[in-house]
């Protein structure tokens, strides 16, 4: 492995390093068929400036003869794109050429290029940088590579901005935003803490994600986790502010009450607000994991709770279909806890038997199978869902072994894709982001250099979202020492 390959995350499929480097200075033209929109242009020019260590500016210019999804830097030649490839990148002494199979592919080629920039001289007025001569063609093992992100009261906007930009730079295709009481809805003030972010504060982050080629998937927990707070700490975003709203939930507050029409209407309005905020897309994550208190109120428990759940989920699927979207649902409540042994996590309890709805569940539902204890590239629960006709994504997080096992399992089992989760552990497990990127893109472990990932990730994050000398906003944690 060359030193240049060692720094690339994720590792491209095909590389050659035979050519002469492209040298450039303080300003570089980038020729395209038509100029990017204002936000994308500003963002890409900012990233170029940051990845050249503030030593060079990129200027987009229109030029005839360049096709859609192509760009030339300097006097580079745009390469042909072989069948099945996501992008092709060519660097010669004359310049750079990038051809993508789509807008997103072209951007991913540009992000690979930025990782290769090296500085020779950064003295003002004498700027000199270079990119090694190379030919790269690349494609992902899995087309759906989604990073799940949670926004907690402790999540700062700069941290969220930084992680979203990193996800785009590391070639994720989708990003799920799950707000834990941290987005102010118009429909009900108590759905968020008073310290929650406004939509206008979140919009620039969503704009960045879309400009970097990612679809932003909105998420609302539609069954369990209705408290929008972690159960182990006992908070409830709605009931701590207004106990009179208790009928929206089951008696313990953990699960939404599916027999209450006001609950269904509220969730419908929340979905509409969140879809408008996140912009066009094909998906909506409805959660539905760990619904321990499902159907425990007098009304929900009086009838057939499985029919209640089945009708609820199928109606949800139909409503989202009218919006051009498909639902994503966690799979744990669809696995029989008596039939599945560890390491498989299954949460359908004997008194609930929610797994019995699987055969009648609308196949437009995508199953997100979170399994955190598996370290071999075979996931029986994922194969179970696929065999029942569902598009399924594997969802790891607990460590490199789990991440690479589920990435490989997704690639080899014909799963729809791969969705690492992060929850509250992201600041402590930030080093897993490059592993997740490589597992989804390559579909396997390609190298044993993962100790280098954390330093390279730190290098990337300084450039995708600079701290501008603010200690508390630099790095991945606000403090070096936690007392």
C-alpha positions in Angstrom: 0.0 0.0 0.0 1.4 3.4 -1.0 1.5 6.3 1.4 -1.2 8.0 -0.7 -3.5 4.9 -0.4 -2.9 4.8 3.3 -4.4 8.3 3.7 -7.5 7.6 1.6 -10.8 6.9 3.4 -12.5 4.8 2.0 -10.0 3.0 0.0 -10.8 3.3 -3.8 -11.4 0.1 -5.8 -8.7 0.7 -8.5 -5.6 3.0 -8.2 -2.5 3.7 -10.3 0.3 6.1 -9.3 2.5 6.2 -12.5 2.0 9.8 -13.6 3.7 13.1 -12.9 2.1 15.3 -10.2 -0.1 18.3 -10.9 1.4 21.4 -9.3 -0.6 24.5 -8.7 -0.6 27.8 -6.8 -2.8 30.3 -5.2 -5.8 30.1 -7.6 -7.1 27.3 -9.7 -9.9 27.3 -12.3 -12.5 24.4 -12.2 -14.4 24.0 -15.5 -17.9 22.6 -15.5 -20.8 22.5 -17.9 -23.0 24.7 -15.7 -22.2 26.4 -12.4 -23.3 24.7 -9.1 -26.0 26.4 -7.1 -24.8 29.1 -4.8 -24.7 27.0 -1.6 -22.9 24.1 -3.3 -20.4 26.4 -5.0 -19.6 28.2 -1.8 -19.2 25.0 0.2 -16.9 23.3 -2.4 -14.8 26.4 -2.7 -14.5 26.5 1.1 -13.5 22.9 1.2 -10.8 23.3 -1.4 -9.4 26.3 0.5 -9.3 24.3 3.7 -7.8 21.2 2.1 -5.1 23.4 0.5 -4.2 24.7 4.0 -5.6 28.1 3.1 -3.1 28.2 0.3 -5.3 28.0 -2.8 -8.7 29.1 -4.1 -10.9 27.2 -6.5 -13.0 29.2 -9.0 -15.9 27.5 -10.9 -16.2 28.5 -14.6 -18.5 27.3 -17.3 -16.9 25.8 -20.4 -18.5 24.3 -23.5 -17.6 20.7 -24.3 -17.8 19.4 -20.8 -20.7 17.0 -20.1 -22.9 16.8 -17.0 -21.2 15.3 -14.0 -17.7 16.1 -15.3 -15.2 18.7 -14.1 -11.7 19.8 -15.1 -9.2 21.5 -12.9 -6.4 23.3 -14.8 -5.8 21.7 -18.2 -6.7 18.2 -17.1 -8.5 15.7 -19.3 -11.8 14.2 -18.2 -11.5 10.4 -18.1 -13.9 7.9 -19.6 -16.1 6.2 -17.0 -16.0 2.4 -17.2 -19.2 0.5 -16.8 -20.2 -0.1 -13.2 -18.0 2.6 -11.8 -19.2 5.5 -9.6 -16.5 8.0 -10.7 -13.2 8.1 -12.5 -10.3 10.5 -11.5 -7.3 11.4 -13.5 -4.4 13.6 -12.4 -1.6 14.4 -14.8 1.0 17.2 -14.8 -1.5 19.3 -16.8 -4.4 19.1 -14.3 -7.3 17.0 -13.0 -10.3 15.4 -14.7 -13.2 13.9 -12.9 -16.2 12.0 -14.4 -19.1 10.8 -12.3 -21.9 8.4 -13.1 -24.1 11.0 -11.4 -23.8 14.3 -9.7 -23.1 12.5 -6.4 -20.4 10.3 -8.1 -18.7 13.4 -9.4 -18.6 14.9 -5.9 -17.2 11.7 -4.4 -14.4 11.9 -7.0 -13.7 15.5 -5.9 -13.6 14.4 -2.2 -11.1 11.7 -3.1 -9.0 14.3 -4.9 -9.0 16.6 -1.9 -7.6 13.9 0.3 -4.5 13.8 -1.9 -3.5 17.4 -1.8 0.0 18.1 -0.5 1.7 21.5 0.3 5.2 22.4 -0.8 5.3 26.1 0.2 2.6 28.0 2.1 4.3 31.4 2.5 2.1 34.2 1.4 2.6 35.0 -2.3 4.7 31.8 -2.8 2.0 29.2 -2.5 2.9 25.9 -4.1 1.0 22.7 -3.8 0.7 19.4 -5.7 -1.5 16.3 -6.2 0.3 13.0 -7.2 -0.2 11.7 -10.7 -2.9 9.1 -10.5 -5.7 7.2 -12.2 -8.5 6.1 -10.0 -11.8 4.3 -10.8 -14.1 3.6 -7.9 -17.5 2.2 -7.0 -19.3 1.2 -3.7 -20.0 -2.3 -2.7 -23.4 -1.0 -1.3 -25.4 1.8 -2.9 -27.3 2.6 0.3 -24.7 3.8 2.9 -26.6 5.7 5.6 -25.3 7.2 8.8 -27.8 7.5 11.7 -27.2 10.6 13.8 -29.0 11.7 17.0 -29.3 15.3 18.1 -29.4 15.5 21.9 -29.6 18.6 24.2 -25.8 18.2 24.6 -25.2 18.1 20.8 -23.9 21.5 19.8 -24.7 22.9 16.3 -20.9 23.1 15.4 -20.5 19.4 16.3 -23.6 18.4 14.3 -22.4 20.5 11.3 -19.0 18.9 11.5 -20.3 15.3 11.6 -22.7 15.9 8.7 -19.9 17.3 6.6 -17.6 14.4 7.6 -20.3 11.9 6.6 -20.5 13.5 3.1 -16.8 13.6 2.7 -16.5 10.0 3.7 -18.9 9.0 0.9 -22.1 8.2 2.8 -25.1 8.4 0.5 -27.8 9.1 3.2 -28.0 10.5 6.6 -30.7 10.0 9.2 -31.4 12.9 11.6 -33.1 11.9 14.8 -34.0 14.8 17.1 -34.3 13.9 20.8 -36.5 16.8 21.9 -34.2 19.2 20.1 -36.3 20.5 17.1 -39.0 23.1 17.6 -42.1 21.9 15.9 -44.9 24.4 14.9 -47.7 21.9 15.9 -46.9 21.5 19.6 -44.4 23.4 21.7 -44.0 20.6 24.2 -42.4 18.2 21.6 -39.1 20.0 22.3 -37.2 21.3 25.2 -37.1 25.1 25.5 -33.4 25.0 24.5 -34.2 23.1 21.2 -33.0 24.3 17.9 -35.2 26.2 15.5 -35.7 25.0 11.9 -33.7 28.0 10.7 -30.7 26.8 12.8 -30.9 23.3 11.2 -31.5 24.3 7.6 -27.8 25.2 6.9 -26.8 21.7 8.1 -29.3 20.1 5.8 -28.2 22.3 2.9 -24.6 21.1 3.5 -25.7 17.5 3.4 -27.6 17.9 0.2 -24.8 19.9 -1.4 -22.4 17.0 -0.6 -24.6 14.5 -2.3 -26.5 13.0 0.6 -30.3 12.5 1.0 -31.4 13.6 4.5 -33.8 11.1 6.0 -36.2 12.5 8.6 -36.9 10.3 11.6 -39.6 10.3 14.3 -40.1 7.4 16.7 -43.6 6.2 16.0 -43.9 3.6 18.8 -41.3 3.2 21.5 -38.9 5.9 22.7 -41.9 8.3 22.7 -40.3 10.2 25.6 -37.6 11.6 23.2 -35.2 11.0 26.1 -33.2 8.0 27.3 -35.2 5.8 29.6 -32.2 5.3 32.0 -32.2 9.0 32.9 -36.0 9.3 33.3 -36.8 12.4 31.4 -39.8 12.9 29.2 -39.8 15.9 26.8 -43.6 16.2 26.6 -44.8 15.1 30.1 -42.1 17.0 32.0 -43.6 20.1 30.5 -47.3 19.3 30.3 -48.7 16.2 32.2 -52.1 16.9 30.7 -50.8 15.4 27.4 -50.5 12.0 29.0 -53.3 10.5 26.9 -51.1 10.7 23.9 -49.0 7.9 25.4 -49.3 4.5 27.0 -49.5 4.8 30.9 -45.8 4.8 31.4 -45.2 7.4 28.7 -42.6 5.3 26.9 -44.8 4.3 23.9 -47.3 6.3 21.8 -50.9 5.3 22.3 -52.0 3.9 18.9 -55.7 3.9 19.7 -55.9 7.7 20.3 -56.8 9.6 17.1 -55.1 12.7 18.5 -51.8 10.8 18.7 -52.1 9.7 15.1 -53.0 13.2 13.9 -50.0 14.7 15.9 -47.5 12.2 14.4 -48.9 12.9 10.9 -48.4 16.7 11.4 -44.9 16.1 12.7 -44.0 14.0 9.7 -45.2 16.8 7.4 -43.1 19.4 9.2 -40.0 17.2 9.2 -40.3 16.3 5.5 -40.6 19.9 4.6 -37.5 20.7 6.6 -35.3 17.9 5.3 -36.3 18.4 1.6 -37.2 15.9 -1.1 -36.4 12.2 -0.5 -37.4 8.6 -0.8 -37.4 7.5 2.8 -38.8 8.3 6.3 -37.4 6.5 9.4 -40.3 5.6 11.8 -38.2 4.0 14.5 -40.5 1.5 16.4 -37.8 -0.2 18.4 -37.9 -1.3 22.0 -41.7 -0.7 22.5 -41.8 -2.4 25.8 -45.1 -0.9 26.9 -47.0 -1.2 23.6 -50.7 -1.8 24.0 -50.9 -1.4 27.8 -53.6 1.3 28.2 -57.2 0.2 28.7 -58.3 0.9 25.1 -55.2 -0.6 23.3 -55.2 -3.7 25.5 -58.9 -4.4 25.0 -58.6 -5.6 21.4 -56.1 -7.6 19.4 -52.9 -5.6 19.8 -51.2 -7.3 16.9 -53.9 -6.2 14.5 -53.7 -2.7 16.0 -49.9 -2.6 15.2 -50.3 -4.2 11.8 -52.9 -1.7 10.7 -51.0 1.2 12.1 -47.8 0.2 10.2 -49.5 -0.6 7.0 -51.5 2.6 7.1 -48.3 4.5 7.8 -46.7 2.9 4.7 -49.6 3.9 2.6 -49.6 7.5 3.9 -45.9 7.8 3.2 -46.3 6.3 -0.3 -48.6 9.2 -1.2 -45.6 11.5 -0.3 -43.3 9.4 -2.6 -41.5 7.9 0.4 -41.0 4.5 2.0 -40.7 3.9 5.7 -37.7 2.4 7.5 -38.4 0.5 10.7 -36.0 -1.0 13.3 -36.4 -4.8 13.2 -36.2 -5.9 16.8 -39.9 -5.9 17.5 -40.3 -8.3 14.5 -38.1 -10.9 16.0 -39.4 -13.5 18.5 -37.4 -13.3 21.7 -38.2 -16.9 22.4 -37.0 -18.2 19.0 -33.8 -16.2 18.6 -30.8 -16.9 20.8 -27.8 -14.5 21.4 -26.0 -12.9 19.8 -29.2 -11.9 17.9 -31.2 -9.2 19.6 -34.9 -9.9 19.5 -37.5 -7.8 21.4 -40.9 -9.3 20.6 -41.9 -10.6 24.1 -44.2 -13.5 24.8 -47.0 -11.3 26.0 -46.8 -9.1 22.9 -45.9 -11.5 20.0 -45.4 -8.5 17.6 -43.3 -10.7 15.4 -46.4 -12.5 14.2 -47.4 -9.5 12.0 -44.3 -10.0 9.8 -46.0 -12.1 7.1 -48.7 -9.5 6.6 -46.6 -6.4 6.9 -46.4 -4.2 3.7 -43.3 -5.1 1.8 -42.6 -1.5 1.0 -41.4 -1.3 4.6 -37.6 -1.4 4.8 -36.2 -3.2 7.9 -33.2 -1.8 9.7 -31.7 -4.8 11.5 -29.6 -3.5 14.4 -27.3 -6.2 15.7 -24.4 -5.1 17.9 -22.9 -8.4 19.1 -22.1 -10.1 15.8 -18.5 -10.1 14.6 -18.8 -12.8 11.8 -20.0 -11.8 8.3 -23.3 -13.7 8.6 -26.4 -12.1 10.1 -29.2 -14.7 10.4 -31.8 -12.1 11.3 -31.0 -10.1 8.2 -31.3 -13.2 6.0 -34.6 -13.9 7.8 -36.0 -10.5 6.8 -34.7 -10.8 3.2 -36.2 -14.3 2.9 -39.6 -12.8 3.9 -39.4 -10.3 1.0 -38.2 -7.2 2.8 -35.5 -4.8 1.7 -33.1 -4.9 4.7 -30.1 -2.9 5.9 -27.6 -4.1 8.5 -27.0 -1.7 11.4 -23.8 -2.0 13.4 -22.0 0.2 15.8 -20.3 -1.4 18.9 -16.8 -1.7 17.4 -14.7 -2.3 14.3 -15.4 -6.1 14.4 -19.1 -5.5 14.4 -19.0 -2.8 11.7 -16.9 -4.8 9.2 -18.8 -8.0 9.9 -22.2 -6.3 9.1 -20.8 -4.4 6.1 -19.5 -7.7 4.6 -22.7 -9.5 5.5 -24.8 -6.8 3.8 -22.6 -7.1 0.6 -22.7 -10.9 0.5 -26.3 -11.5 1.5 -27.9 -9.2 -1.0 -29.0 -6.7 1.6 -30.3 -3.3 0.5 -27.6 -1.5 2.3 -25.8 -0.6 5.5 -26.7 1.9 8.2 -24.3 2.3 11.2 -26.0 3.8 14.2 -24.3 6.3 16.6 -26.8 7.1 19.5 -25.3 9.0 22.5 -21.9 7.2 22.1 -20.7 9.2 19.0 -18.2 11.5 20.8 -16.5 8.4 22.4 -16.6 6.3 19.3 -15.8 8.9 16.7 -13.0 6.7 15.4 -15.6 4.3 14.1 -16.8 6.7 11.4 -13.9 5.9 9.0 -14.4 2.1 9.7 -18.1 2.5 8.9 -17.3 4.5 5.7 -14.9 1.8 4.5 -17.2 -1.1 5.5 -20.1 0.3 3.5 -18.0 1.5 0.5 -15.7 -1.6 0.2 -18.0 -4.2 1.7 -15.1 -5.8 3.6 -12.0 -5.0 5.7 -9.3 -3.9 3.3 -6.4 -3.1 5.6 -5.2 -3.2 9.2 -4.3 0.5 9.6 -7.3 1.5 11.7 -5.1 3.0 14.4 -4.3 5.6 11.7 -8.0 6.3 11.1 -8.4 8.6 14.2 -5.5 10.9 13.2 -6.7 11.0 9.6 -10.2 11.7 10.8 -8.9 14.5 13.0 -7.1 15.9 9.9 -10.3 15.8 7.9 -12.5 17.4 10.5 -10.2 20.4 10.9 -10.7 21.0 7.2 -14.4 20.2 6.6 -15.4 22.5 9.6 -12.6 24.6 11.0 -12.8 25.7 14.6 -11.2 29.1 13.9 -9.2 29.0 17.1 -12.2 28.2 19.3 -10.9 25.5 21.8 -14.4 24.3 22.8 -15.4 23.8 19.1 -12.3 22.1 18.0 -11.9 18.3 17.9 -14.7 15.9 18.8 -15.2 16.6 22.5 -15.6 19.9 24.2 -13.0 19.0 26.9 -9.7 17.1 27.0 -10.3 16.0 30.6 -13.7 14.9 31.9 -13.9 15.3 35.6 
